Amino acid sequence: MSEPIKQGNAFVIEENGEMVAEITFVPQGEDTLVIDHTYVSEAMRGQKLAETLVKQVVDYARQTNKKIIPACSYAEAQFRRKKEYHDVWKQ
């Protein structure tokens, strides 16, 4: 399985050239990203791929000095659970 790859306003994880997990975000203004969708294929669930993708967006936001609005329910749950994400959480 590959490491997450940035593709436009998304990070994806591929296996054998096929996308098996994805997180998408949209810019809102100049300093905010809105995570609007997280997907993991049924066959790959339970392997913490979505968690990995949320962390990838958090790292990207830190590198680009942006805040995140976790609009997708999975991302919001991760932000509530992980205090280490609160520095980039735009509440």
N, C-alpha and C positions, 0 to 999 in steps of 0.2 A: 504494500500500500504506500502511496506517495505522501509526501508532506503536503500541507495545504498550499495551494497556488492561488495568487491573486489574479482574477480575471475581471477586469472592469470594476464594478462595484460589488464584487463577490469574492469569496474565497471558496475554493472547491478542493475536495479530496478525490483522487481517482484511483481505481484499481484496474489493472490490465487495460488502461486507456479509456475506461468508462467512469463517468462521474458517479460516486456513491454517496457523497455528502456535500452540502452546500449551505452557505450562509450569505444572505444578500443584505446590503445596506444602501441607503440613499443619502446624499448630502442634503443638509438643511442649513442654508446660509453658508457662511465661510468657516464656521468653527464647530459644526455639529454633524454627526452621522446618526442616522436612524436605522437600527437593525430591524428589518421588516419581515424576515423569513429565514427559517432554519429547516433544513431537510436532511434526513438520513434514510437511505434505502432500507427496506425491511430486512434484507439479508444481513445488513451491517449494524443493526441496532444493538445497543448494549455494549458497545466498544468505546464509548466516550468520544465519538467523533464530533458530535455537536458541541460538546464541552471544549474540545480542541479548537473548533472553529470560532467559538465565542472568544476564547483567549486570543486567537489570531487577530480578531477585529480590535480587541482591547489593546494589544501590542501596537497595531497599526495606528490607532487613535493616539496613543502616547507618542509615537514617533512623529506624528504629523500635528501634534498639539491640538487635538480635537476632543470634544466631549461626545458621549453616546447617549441616545435615547433608545432603550431596549423595548421597542414596540411589540416584538414577537414574544409570545408567552414564555417560550423556553428561555430566551435571552434574559427576560425580566426575572425569571426564577433564579438564573445563575447570578445576576447582579445582586439580588436580595441575599443569596446564600454566601457570596464571596466578598468579604469586606475589602479585599485587595483590589477590587474593581471600582470602589467608590470614588477614587480620584478622577475617574473619567466619566462617571455617571452624571448626566445632566438631569436633575430631578425637578 
